[in-house]
Amino acid sequence: MAGLQKVRPYQLQLFFSNKYAYAQIWKVSGDKHTVAAAASTIEKGLQEGLESTSDKGACARVAQTLAERAQAAGIDTVSWQRKPRQRFHGKVAALVTGLKEAGIKMM
């Protein structure tokens, strides 16, 4: 069965604007995609105590919050693939590393 891919039920999606950082975990089942857990610096609770809502520190806070919400939803493993030519440093590294440190396994 060379053409079959391994099923990845939960996928991590990251988005960064000039002002905010967003992260979502999508549940993939067949043709349906639904958001299982999400966190972003646009939320008032996450903005408290941050100097900036778009730097590495903010991404680390988003990762911690997303990990807590994912674990509450029973998610312990997610898959994530870098986009073509996306470097693993800065905000991306802070968010992914923060998720790993909080106990979320990456595929």
C-alpha positions in Angstrom: 0.0 0.0 0.0 2.5 2.5 -1.2 0.0 5.3 -1.9 -1.6 5.5 1.5 -0.6 8.1 4.0 -0.6 7.8 7.8 -3.8 9.2 9.3 -3.2 12.4 11.2 -6.3 13.3 13.1 -5.1 16.6 14.7 -3.1 19.2 12.7 -1.5 22.3 14.1 -2.0 25.5 12.1 0.0 28.7 12.8 -0.6 32.2 11.6 1.3 35.4 12.4 0.2 39.0 11.5 2.1 42.1 12.3 0.1 42.5 15.5 -1.0 39.1 16.7 -0.1 35.4 16.8 -2.7 32.7 16.3 -2.5 28.9 16.7 -5.2 26.3 16.1 -5.5 22.6 16.3 -7.8 21.2 13.7 -9.5 17.8 14.0 -9.5 16.2 10.5 -11.9 13.4 9.8 -12.7 12.6 6.2 -13.8 15.8 4.4 -14.6 17.6 7.7 -12.2 19.9 9.4 -13.2 21.4 12.8 -11.2 23.5 15.3 -10.6 21.4 18.4 -8.5 24.0 20.3 -7.3 27.5 19.6 -5.4 30.4 21.2 -4.3 33.8 20.1 -2.9 37.0 21.4 -6.1 38.8 20.3 -7.8 37.4 23.4 -7.9 39.9 26.3 -6.8 37.3 28.9 -3.6 36.5 27.0 -2.6 40.1 26.4 -2.3 40.8 30.2 1.3 41.4 31.2 2.8 41.2 27.6 4.9 44.0 26.2 4.0 43.0 22.7 1.3 40.8 21.2 3.4 39.6 18.4 6.9 38.7 19.7 8.4 35.5 20.9 7.2 35.9 24.4 3.7 36.3 23.2 4.1 33.1 21.1 5.3 31.2 24.2 2.2 32.3 26.1 -0.1 31.2 23.1 1.7 27.8 23.1 1.1 27.3 26.8 -2.6 28.3 26.6 -3.1 26.1 23.5 -1.5 23.1 25.2 -3.7 23.5 28.2 -6.8 23.7 26.0 -5.7 20.7 23.9 -5.0 18.6 26.9 -8.4 19.5 28.3 -9.9 18.3 25.0 -8.0 15.0 25.3 -5.4 15.9 22.6 -1.8 14.8 23.3 -0.4 14.5 19.8 -0.6 16.8 16.8 1.0 16.9 13.4 2.7 19.9 12.0 4.6 20.5 8.8 6.5 23.7 8.0 5.4 25.5 4.9 7.8 25.5 2.0 10.8 27.8 2.8 9.5 28.5 6.3 12.4 28.7 8.7 12.3 27.2 12.2 13.3 30.2 14.3 11.8 33.2 16.1 8.0 33.1 16.6 7.6 29.7 15.0 10.3 28.1 17.1 8.9 29.7 20.3 5.4 28.4 19.6 6.3 24.9 18.6 8.9 24.5 21.3 6.4 25.8 23.9 3.9 23.2 22.8 6.5 20.4 23.2 7.6 21.6 26.6 3.9 21.7 27.7 3.6 18.0 26.9 2.1 18.0 23.4 3.9 15.5 21.1 4.6 16.5 17.5 4.5 14.2 14.5 
